[in-house]
């Protein structure tokens, strides 16, 4: 049995004037709570190679100037 935890949000302290300050405190959540059970069930059915290709394809759109070697290093 496995459990995955993802970062859901950052919460910051506020001074008496309502302004945020300092480092944020992380709020964690499960992928099922954030993305839904249907989405996570489909993701668990994928082969690792397919997931890797999907991640690389997304990173290519976000970082078009990065080469394939750089993107591979980024996800290792």
C-alpha positions in Angstrom: 0.0 0.0 0.0 1.3 3.5 -0.9 0.4 7.0 0.1 1.3 10.1 -1.9 1.3 13.6 -0.5 1.4 16.7 -2.5 1.7 20.4 -1.7 -1.7 22.0 -1.7 -1.0 25.6 -0.6 1.3 27.9 1.4 -0.1 29.8 4.4 1.6 32.9 5.6 1.5 34.6 9.0 -0.2 38.0 9.1 0.6 41.0 11.2 -2.1 43.0 13.1 -2.7 45.0 9.9 -3.4 41.9 7.8 -0.2 42.0 5.8 1.6 38.7 5.3 5.2 38.2 6.4 7.9 35.5 6.7 8.1 32.1 5.2 5.0 30.2 4.2 3.9 27.1 6.0 3.0 24.3 3.6 -0.4 22.7 3.6 -0.3 19.1 2.4 -3.0 17.1 0.7 -3.5 13.8 -1.1 -3.7 13.7 -4.9 -7.2 12.2 -4.6 -8.4 15.2 -2.6 -6.9 17.7 -5.0 -7.4 16.0 -8.4 -10.2 13.5 -7.8 -10.3 9.8 -7.4 -11.0 9.2 -11.2 -7.9 11.1 -12.2 -5.6 9.4 -9.8 -6.9 5.9 -10.6 -6.2 6.5 -14.3 -2.7 7.8 -13.5 -1.9 4.6 -11.4 -2.8 2.5 -14.5 -0.1 4.1 -16.6 3.3 2.6 -17.2 6.2 4.5 -15.9 7.6 5.2 -19.4 4.3 6.7 -20.5 4.3 9.0 -17.4 7.8 10.1 -18.2 6.9 11.0 -21.8 3.9 12.9 -20.6 6.0 14.9 -18.1 8.7 15.6 -20.7 6.1 16.8 -23.2 4.6 19.2 -20.6 8.1 20.5 -19.7 8.8 21.1 -23.4 5.8 23.5 -23.6 6.8 25.3 -20.3 10.5 25.4 -21.1 10.8 25.6 -24.9 14.5 26.7 -24.7 15.6 23.7 -22.8 17.1 20.7 -24.6 16.2 17.1 -24.1 19.2 16.4 -22.0 18.4 19.3 -19.7 14.8 18.2 -19.3 15.8 14.6 -18.5 18.1 15.9 -15.8 15.3 18.0 -14.4 13.1 15.1 -13.7 15.7 12.7 -12.3 
